[in-house]
Structure formats: structure tokens, C-alpha cells
């Protein structure tokens, strides 16, 4: 089971409060503002700044 659309609609980046978007491979949530990618583990988004990686645009 993937992350529900209802959850995706309310999730924001904990760093800057910008709505996050699902990555192309659907294994993370990316903030378009600060470029952090938060992992999704076992269909659960891990929205911790320390767990995120910073990715190029």
C-alpha cells in the first residue's frame, strides 16, 4: 500500500513548511524549496530533518 493522497495533501517540509511532492521513484518526498528528500519506509513518510538528504534540483 502506498502513501495515501490525503496524507500527501497535508504533509509539509518540517524545515520550511513548504508542501512536499512525491519523487519520481515514489521512495521519497521532496521539498521544492530546500531540496530535502524525506524517505518513505514501509509506506510511512519519515519527516525528520536528520533523516533527509539534500538533492540537486
VENNOR-V701254 format. One record per run of one state. SS is the DSSP state (alpha for helix, beta for strand, coil for the rest). FROM is the first residue (numbers start at 1). LEN is the number of residues. If there is no record, write none. Layout:
ss:SS from:FROM len:LEN
ss:SS from:FROM len:LEN
//
This chain:
ss:coil from:1 len:4
ss:alpha from:5 len:6
ss:coil from:11 len:1
ss:beta from:12 len:1
ss:coil from:13 len:6
ss:beta from:19 len:4
ss:coil from:23 len:5
ss:beta from:28 len:4
ss:coil from:32 len:4
ss:beta from:36 len:6
ss:coil from:42 len:2
ss:beta from:44 len:2
ss:coil from:46 len:3
ss:alpha from:49 len:3
ss:coil from:52 len:1
ss:beta from:53 len:2
ss:coil from:55 len:3
//
